[in-house]
Amino acid sequence: MNSPEIVTELPANILYTLGYRDWRPQDIKDVVEELDAVLVDVRILPSSRNKAFTKSALESLLVDRYRHLRPCGNENFKGTMGPDTVLVSDAACYEGVRALTRLGPVVLMCMCSDHASCHRNDVAKLVSGRDGLVVAHLYPPAVNIPSARAFQQRLDLA
């Protein structure tokens, strides 16, 4: 994995991803607002043991900046169907994310910390490969930095 670089000027054609495992909900909200983006939950089931990352909690936190796109969920999230990602519907996932990217920035979210082993990376490749978007994986802010405005976005540009 490439080490993240500090980016100060962001191109308009970026599709962002993040894995919420190491994030605080408020930090996600700060980043989504800073990017003027919509957070797209690509989990097959928008639930979590951590109640802050359930669909209802994220809808309350982000209001109109939250969408759950079940077609982007990985039917093979338990790995029982082999090693590959099996999206609920490639076509519906692509169309759903594509429609949102035409309205503005999108952040694809799943739980996994490592984008390389997470299906959100496959979703990002599906959309970016057809639409020429650059994929940028977001990392949580340092523990001692209280706000997304206090740091430059740490990105791993794919």
Helices and strands as residue ranges (DSSP letters): E 5-6, E 14-19, G 20-22, H 25-35, E 38-41, G 51-53, H 55-62, G 63-65, E 66-68, G 70-72, H 90-101, E 106-110, G 115-117, H 119-131, E 134-138, G 148-150, E 154-157
